[in-house]
Amino acid sequence: MDKDELKERYRQFALRIINLVDAMPDTISGKAIARQIIRSGTSPSANYRAACLAKSDKDFINKLKMVEEEIDETSHWLSLIIDSGKLPKQRVQPLYDESVELRRIVTRSILTTKKRMESDERNSKS
């Protein structure tokens, strides 16, 4: 998967989060969770786009770490929605599964970039 495909995947995830938030119940807890997840669930898309414009590998990793944190927080809120029954599990579970997969992808990208940086550093010392 290239950067443009992943940008689109994060964008689609954000759109699905927006739709989910609009379906949350009009209760104190529903509103509170909706406010949290609208932030954490839409920011990975913007932060990944920023990472793609990073000035260096170190900057790229730092921006991907923000994506990783936000997508992990989103997984947390989605699991709470499922466990609390605020929305039907069959509606939320696919979005939760996608959040887990997106976190795995970004974590692998961070590790791959770190390994490449270490290799480049060793090669430059030789």
N, C-alpha and C positions, 0 to 999 in steps of 0.2 A: 504494500500500500504506500503510495507516494504522499507527499505533504499536502497536495491539493485534495486528494481523496480523503485524507484524515481531517483536513479543515472542514470539508463538507459533512463528514460524519459528526464532528463536534457541533456544527451548525444545526444539523437535523436533530441532534440530541437536545440542544437548547430549545428548539421549536417544540419538541415533544414535552419538555419541562414546562414551557409556557402554557400549553394546552392542559397539562395535568394540574397546574396551579389554578387555572380558571375553573376546574371541576371540583376543587376542594370544598368541603362543606363550610358554610357560613357560621362557624362556631369560633369561640376564642382560640381553641387549640388548632383548628383548621387554618385560621388566619395566621397564627404564629408560625406554624410549619410552612405555610405558603410563602410567607415573607422570607424565611430562611432559605428555602429551596430555590426560590426564584433567583436569588443572588448566587448561591453556590452552583446551581445547575446551568446557568447561562454564562458564567464567567470562564469556564474552561475553553469555550469557543473563542472568545476574545483573547484570552491568554495564549492559546495555541497559535493564533494568528501572529501575536506579538513575538512568540518564540521563533517563528519562521523568519522574522526580520532581525533576529539577534545579531549583534556585532561580533560576537566571538563564541567559541564553544562554551566557555564559562557562563556567558550571558544566556546562551541557549539552555544550558542545564538549569540555571536559576529560574528561568521563565517556565520551563517544563515542571520544575518542582511546585510552582504555584498551581499549574494545571493539575498535578497529582493530588495536591492537598484539597483543592476545590472539588474534584471529582470524587474523592474519598468521602468528603463531607456530604456530598449529594447522595452517595450510596447509603450513608447513615440515615438521612432524612427519608429516603425511599423505603428503607427497611422499617422505619417507624410508622410510615403510612400503611404499609402492609400489615405489620403486627397490630396496629391499633384498629384496623378495619375502617379507616377514614374513607378509603376508596376500595373498590373490589380488587382483590389480589390479582386476578387475571388481567386487569388493566395496568397495574403498576409493575408486576414482576418482569415483563419484557424490558421495561425501562431500567429497572434495577440491574438486570443481567447485562444490559448494554453499558451501564456505568461501571460495572466490575471489569468488563472487557476493555473499555477505554482506559481504565486505570492500569490494567496489565500492559497495554500498548505503551502508554507514556512511561511507565516504570522501565520497560525494556529499552525504550529510546534513551532514557537517562543513563542506564547501565552501559549501553552500547557506546554512547558518546564518551563516557568516562573512560572506558577501556581504550577507545581510539586515542583519546588525549594522552593516556599513560603510555601507549605504544609510540605515539609521536614524540613524546618527551624522551623515552628511552632511545629512540632512533636518532634524535638530535644530539644526544650526548655521545653517541658512538663515533 
